[in-house]
Amino acid sequence: MTARIIDGKAFAAGLRARVGEGAAGFARAAGRKPGLAVVLVGEDPASSVYVRSKGKATLAAGMESFEHRLPADTDSATLLALVDRLNADDAVDGILVQLPLPAHIDERAVIARIDPAKDVDGFHPVNAGRLATGLDALVPCTPLGCLMLLKDAHPHLAGLEAVVIGRSNIVGKPMGQLLLRESCTVTMTHSRTRDIFAHVRQADILVAAVGIPGFVQKEWIKPGATVIDVGINRTDAGLVGDVAADAAEVAGAITPVPGGVGPMTIAVLLRNTLVAAGRRAGVAVDESAL
Ligand SMILES: Nc1nc(=O)c2c([nH]1)NC[C@@H]1CN(c3ccc(C(=O)N[C@@H](CCC(=O)O)C(=O)O)cc3)C=[N+]21
């Protein structure tokens, strides 16, 4: 058997189109477009590419894009002052500060400074806490994108064994929360987990977010499992995921790299911006239609 390939690129295109319709409806009701501000400190080439594609996707969805590029030696006070200005700017519904930041800047302090209502990355402790306690939250884009792909593949997630590899605040932890919210039995594994394959082997649903190319081996996969590969690793062989390519011979369904989770991250960012705009402006946005 060979796995069905989950087409994240196509799903993301559909989501972007639905967000575009929602953005047009918002604009009619509010008299302005939803606005997303993206802040990039320094000139990391990969980050620069992502920021440009975010800007293009934002405009294509009928939203305003505000790009702020600051030099690599920008000090914390300057960056925090920019965040304060964006927090106060009524045209800005979403704020994304591209990570990682240069080492001399305290990332946590910057994230904590963003108005939680504009935190479209869902990284602010208030949003993390709201997600964990079952309140309406802005949810991190990558794990929410993974969940959308999973729900599409598996209308009934309740009771399934889900294993997450990786415990970052950006992917692993919120992914675990989302799967728990869907009533999966969730196992969180990480670099210190003993006999990790013995856990992975139980997984009906596997989400791999470790950042090690080909870390998950074919033999670890339960036959028929749904595998979401969050890894985007640049190697001499090109972009590869955290799951070995031959795992597709065993899995029931699997996301490719590229063309899987990556495109979903940007589409969900636009979704979160529309949701934030609706909540801020008191304009009804049908989140269930997204
Ligand atoms: N505050 C913050 N929020 C982020 O969401 C954030 C960030 N910082 N820093 C960098 C990472 C990375 N990221 C990606 C977005 C899209 C693709 C994507 O579209 N990938 C395509 C193409 C990959 C390629 O060709 O490079 C794919 O997987 O098919 C990948 C990675 C968002 N990030």
The ligand as an ORCA input file, in Angstrom:
! r2SCAN-3c Opt
* xyz 1 1
  N       6.647     34.900     13.940
  C       6.807     33.945     13.027
  N       5.724     33.297     12.536
  C       5.872     32.335     11.584
  O       4.867     31.727     11.129
  C       7.186     32.025     11.108
  C       8.268     32.731     11.666
  N       8.046     33.664     12.628
  N       9.538     32.490     11.274
  C       9.820     31.565     10.188
  C       8.788     30.464     10.136
  C       8.788     29.656      8.861
  N       7.465     29.828      8.289
  C       7.065     29.255      7.086
  C       5.988     29.714      6.363
  C       5.663     29.171      5.129
  C       6.403     28.151      4.594
  C       6.071     27.620      3.252
  O       5.166     28.107      2.589
  N       6.781     26.603      2.772
  C       6.565     26.036      1.432
  C       7.732     26.357      0.545
  C       9.060     26.158      1.173
  C      10.228     26.787      0.426
  O      10.294     26.606     -0.825
  O      11.070     27.413      1.067
  C       6.327     24.546      1.542
  O       6.636     23.926      2.563
  O       5.813     23.976      0.571
  C       7.460     27.661      5.318
  C       7.783     28.198      6.548
  C       6.749     30.680      9.071
  N       7.442     31.064     10.153
*
